[in-house]
Amino acid sequence: MRKEVAKVTGAARTADAPGRGSDRASVGALLVYALAVAFVVAAPVLRRLYLPPGSRYQAGTAANSHLSDAAAVDELVIAPPFHTSQPERTPHISRTWGIVGGVGVNVVTVNPKAENVKVVLGLAQGTVLSQNRFGREDFGPMVRRLKPRVAINGTYFNLRNNEPVGALVMEGRLIYDGLSSGVLMVSEEGQVWIEYHQGKFGRNLGWARNIRTAVGAGPMLLQNGKVALRPRDEGFGDPSLFALARRSAVGVTAEGKLLLVTVETPISLNKLAFIMLRLGAVNAMALDGGGSTALYSNGQFISLPGRPLTNLILVYD
């Protein structure tokens, strides 16, 4: 009986003070409003604090500006904010062909630190990064759409869903965190280097050192001027990689020049490593090869792939 009285008494007390509930609701609404205002004001500051340095870009600005969201990066797939300013190739980019190790080798040498020279990532039409979707595009139409001075195929990709294998950084944003071994990185100032990264690229904060562009592929061919070929240790097991095949590779010389290389004659990875060494590279890695081998330079298609591609390394001057 006492419990019932207590319940009734408590209910009566609540009913006697109908204004308290509405007052509390008003206070709650004010608190929610204050928190919302605080979040809107603090969001830009928090974004600057917690995004990696390479991601502090604003969408829709000049070519040397970074992007802050995937939807803004989507715009670069269709119309990158770069262009080749000179009708003819500048002295900062040269192309040669020669016999190295008994096979013909196509070499494009780039001075990435020169004025107006940009080394960037190009993605196939149909790619929608905000939806994590990658497209494929024939090499010719892709080059004509992006209008670079030089283009070479980039990282490996899944033939079923087009997803890249290696990590990709575009305009300072890590757009795909793939399993990479060798990673080509390009800074805002045009410095280029190739490093070995084990596992997921994004787990290594080294990529965020003012990096504008990065392409992960592999296996590593050279490290510090020496052959460093260990594909199985780096996680490569596809038998086609170890067979004789057309090859693409990228290297960096002691002077910081970028070497973009294709070999049409089917060769082994070991031969490719020694070719890069003969060309003067200090660090080098293989790119996707075989049917993906592609090279374009100054209006000429040097190496044509046998299938549509998902990504390219592009050079503008």
Summary of the structure (lengths in Angstrom):
residues: 317
radius of gyration: 26.8
end to end distance: 91.1
largest distance: 104.5
contacts: 1050
relative contact order: 0.17
helix: 30%
strand: 32%
